[in-house]
Amino acid sequence: MTATNDRVRIVDSTVLSDDWYTLRKVTFDFLRRDGKWQRQSRETYDRGNGATILLHSRQTRNIVLTRQFRMPAFVNGHDGMLLETAAGLLDNATPEERIRMEAEEETGYRVREVRKVFEAYMSPGSVTEKLYFYLGEYDASMRVNDGGGIEGEGEDLEVIEMPLRTALRFIEDGEIVDGKTIMLLQHLALCELTAGRPI
């Protein structure tokens, strides 16, 4: 099999917008499996990589999410208020550094230990972003502030604690529709079941 670098020839890359992050139109030739070269064009949105964390308690079997307004979901027919795991763009921090900061800013908990569970591209057809996924345990002693995010960055988050069982039901009911959150909740549920702890 030919290496991917030998199958892609960038012909042109044009910046369409760099107002918030960078939107480019990339024209390239791609070597198909049948040996023919095909010219294609794609738009890529580069906002950097990010990290996300699901806080959970082994004692109470609860998890911590935030609820915040998301304009893209709103313009696509949702009310825009999404239940989510804490998350943020790396902005030159390591994934672990960033997720510790985001957990504290958004949820108010200063977590002691975090565990990376996987990495994933969330929308690879158009967005370059890769997310680093973490789990972290919390308890009441780790609460250092009320959370809610940073007002200067337009954040206005509600911190919500609920049983893992409830969150899983919210996925089925369509109350949790955020991809990263669904992935982490289902991962935690699988870990609990594998460890012999019923949900």
N, C-alpha and C positions, 0 to 999 in steps of 0.2 A: 504494500500500500504506500502511495506517495505521501510524504510529509505534508501537512497542511500548508506550511510556508511555501512549498513548491507549487501549491494549487491556487494560490491567491496572488494576484498582481494588482496593486492599487494604481488606478489610473488618475484619479483626482479626488481631492478632499476639500470641500468648501464649507466654511463656517456660515450657517444660516442664522444663528442667534447666539449671543454670549451675554445676554442681559442678566440671567439668573445663574444658569449653568451653561454648558456648551452643546449646542445642537449642530451636528455636521451632516452634510450629504456626501456620502462616499460612493464613488464609482469605481468598480473593480472588475477584473476578469477572473472567472472561477473555472478551474479545470474539473469538468464533470467526470463521473465514474466511467462514462463511455469514451473518454479521451478527448472530448470536444471542449473548447473554451467557450464560455458564455459570458457576455457583458451584463452586469447587474448594477443596480443602484439601491442603496439603503440609507436611511437616516439613522444616526446614532446619537443618543442623548447621554452626555457624560456629566454626571453629578458627583463623581467620586464613589468610593466604597463606603460601606457602613457596617454597623454592628447592632445586634438586638439581643435582649435578655428577657427570659421569663423567670420571675421571682416566685419561689414556691416554698411552702413550709411542710416539713415532714410531720410535725406535731399536729397542726390544725388541718392539714390536707387542703389548705387554701392556696390561691395564687393571687398575684397583684397585676392588674392591668391599668391602663389609662384610657380615658375617653377624650378625644379631641376632634376638632373640625378639620376635614380634608376637602379642599376645593375640587380636586380632580374627581373624587367620588361623588361630590355634590352635583357637578355638571353632567355626570353620567347617570343621574336618576336616583341616587341614594340621598338620604337626608344630610350626609356629610359627617355625621358624628360617629366615628369609628372607635370600637374597643380594640386596643392594641397593646402589645408588649412594648416596654421602653426601648427606644432605638435612637440612633443618630449617625450622622456622617462622620468618618474618621477624622477629617481635617488635620492631617499630619500626626495624629496620635496612633498608637498601636490599637488593634481591636480591643484588647483587654483594658487598656487605659481608658479608651473612649466609653466602653460599656459601663465601667465603674462610675464615670462622671455622669453619664446619662441616667443610670439607675437612681443616683442621688438627686439629680436635678428634677427628674420627672416624677419619681415615686416617693422621694424623701428617705429612702433606705440606703445606708452605707453598707454595702455587702462586703463580707470578709473574704469569701472564696467564690470564684466563678469557674465554671467548667465549659470549655468550648465543646460543642457537640457536632457541628458540621459547618460547611460553607455552601452557599448556593447563589446562582444568578437568578434573580426574580422575574425578569422579563427580557431574556436574552435576544429576542427578536428586534428590540429597539433601544434598550437601556443597557449601558455598559456596567452598571453597578453590581458588585458582588457583596453579599451580606455574610457576616460572621455571626453565627448563632450560639448563644450561651444560655446555660441554666445557672441559677444562683439561689441558695437557700437564704431565707430571711426569718427574723423573729422581731418581736416588739422592741427589743433592746437596740436594734440597729436603726431605729427611726430617729433621724437627726433633724428633719424639717418636714414641712407639709407637702413638699413636692410641688407639682403643677407646672414645671418648666420655667423658662426664662421669658419674662414679659417683653423685654427688648427684642427678642427674636420672634415675637408674635405668638408665643406658646401660651395656652390657657387650658391646661389639662386637669381633668378630674381623676383622682386616684381611686381605684375601685378594687376592693378585696372580695373574693368570692371563692366558694369551693371549686376544686378542679372539676368535679362532676357537673356542676352548673355550667362552667365554661364550655365543657364538651357538648352539653345540651344546646347551648347558645350557637354552636357551630351548626348543628342540625337544624335549628330553628331559623337560621339566617341572621341572627343578631351579632355574630362575629363573622365578618367577611374579609378581614385583612389576612393576606396570604402568610406573612411571616408569623403572625400570631397563631394561626391554625397549625402551621408546621410545628411550632414549639409546643403547643398544647398536646398535639397528638404524639409527639416524641416523648414528652413527659408521661403521658398515659401509658405508652408502650413500656417505658422504663419501670413504671409502677407495677404493671401486670407481670413483667418478666421477673421482678423481684418478689412476686407473690403477694403484693399488696393490692387488694381489690379496690377499685375506684368507686 
